[in-house]
Amino acid sequence: MIYNFYTFGRGRKLLCREEWNRTRPCRDVAEESKYVSGLLITLKSFAQQLGPPKTQAFLAYSTPQYKLHSFETISGYRFVITTDPSVPDQQDCLRQIYEMFVEHVIKNPLYQLGDELDNCTVFRSKLHSFLMTQPFFASSIPGIPS
C-alpha cells in the first residue's frame, strides 16, 4: 500500500506531495515535509559516516508502521515513497518516476527550476496513473502479513 509520495528539489524545497491510503490525515503538510526532508538529510549523513567508503546515500528504511523508499539524483532531487512495510524495494519505481519527471517537468519550457509542480498537470497525471497500476498501490502484498 502506498501512503505518500514526495519530490524535494535542491535546498530541501518540497516540489510535490501526494497522499493515498493513509489511516490518519496529515494535520500540517509543511511540518510533515520538513520532518521528512530533515530525516533524509540525517539518514544520508548517517549512511555516509557508518557505511563503506564511497557510500552516497541510503535506499530505504522500515518501521513496523511504514517503509520509506528514497531515490536521490546527482542533481539533488529526491523522490520518496512511503508504503506498507511489506512492500519490496522500490528503486526501479522511483527511477521510472524520475524519468517521467525529466520528460514532463525538466524538459518543459514553461517550468522554472525550483518551482512547485502544481502546474505540471501532465506529470502529476502520469504519476497518479503509474502509481495506481503498481500491484502494491491499494493493498498489502498478498501472502505477506501486514
N, C-alpha and C positions, 0 to 999 in steps of 0.2 A: 504494500500500500504506500502510495506517495502522499506525504503530508505538505511539504513546502518545496519551492524552487526559488533560488536567489541568483542574481547576477550582480557581482560587485565590479566596479571599474577601478581604475588606478586611484590611489588615495582612499581606499575603503568606501567609496561612494556607492550607495545602493542604486542600481540602474533598473532592476526589475525584481518583482516579488510576486509569486503566485501561491495560492493556498488551496488544497483539496483535502478531503477526508480527515481533517483534524477533529479530535474529540473535544478540544477546548478552543474556542475562538481566541485569536490574538487580541489583547486589550490595547497594546501600544506598538504599532508596527515599527516606528522609529527606534524605540528602545530595543525591541527584539532584534532588529537589523544590526544595531551597534553591538549587541552581545554576540551575534553570530560572526560578525566581522572581526571583533576582538578575539574570539575563540580561534578563528582561522589563523590569525597572526601568531597567537600564542602557541598553537599546535605546530605550526611551521617552524617556529624558533626551537621548540622542544625537540622536534624530529631532527633538525639540523645539529643540535648540540649532542644528542644521545645516539643518533644514527651513525651508520658507517660514513666514511669520508664521501664527499660529494652528494650527500643527501640533500635534495632540493625542497621536498615538500612531503606531506602525508596524503594518503588517498582516502581513508575513511576511519571512523571510529564508531563504536557501538555501545549503547547502554541498554538496559532491559526495556526501555520505553521506545527508543528510536535508534536509527543509524544515520549518520551524516556522511555523505559521499561528496568529495571535493575534487575539482579539476582546476588547476591554475595554469594559465598560458604564460609564455615567455614575456608577453607584453603587459602582464599584470592583471588581466581579467580573471575573475574567479567565478566558477559556476558550481552551485551547491544544490544538492537534493537531500531532503530528509525523508526517510522511509521507515517502514516497519523493520525491526531488527533482523527479520528472517530474509530480507531481500539481499541477493548476492551482489557482488561488486558491480558498480555502475560506471566505471571509467569509459567504456565504449559508448554508453548512452550519453554521458556528458560531453565526450568528444564530438558526437554527432550534433548535439545541441550547439556546441561551439562552431561547427561548420555552418550550421543554419544562421548563427549569429553573424559570422563573417559575410555570408552571402546576402543576407537581408537587412543587416544593420550597418556594418562597417563599409560595405560597398555601396550603400545608399547615399547618393549625393546630397540628399536633404538632411542627413543625420550629421549632427555636430558631435565630435568625440566628447564623451563625458556626460552627454545629455541622458536623461531618463528615457526609458523605452516605451513610454505611454503612447507615443505617436507612431511607433513601429508596429502597425497593426498586422502586417504580413508575417513578421517574425513571431509575434505573440500568437497568432492563429496557428502557425505551423508548429510552434512549441506545444500548444494545447493538443493539437491533433496527434503529434508524435508521442507525447507522454501518455495520452489516453489509449494508444494502441499497445503500450507496454503490458506484458502479462501480469505485472505486479501493480498496475495503477490503482485498482479499487479493492483489491483483496490481498490477503497474505498469500505467501507461496503455498500451493497445495501440498499437503503431506508434511509440512514443517509447522509445528505448533507456534503460535504467536504469543 
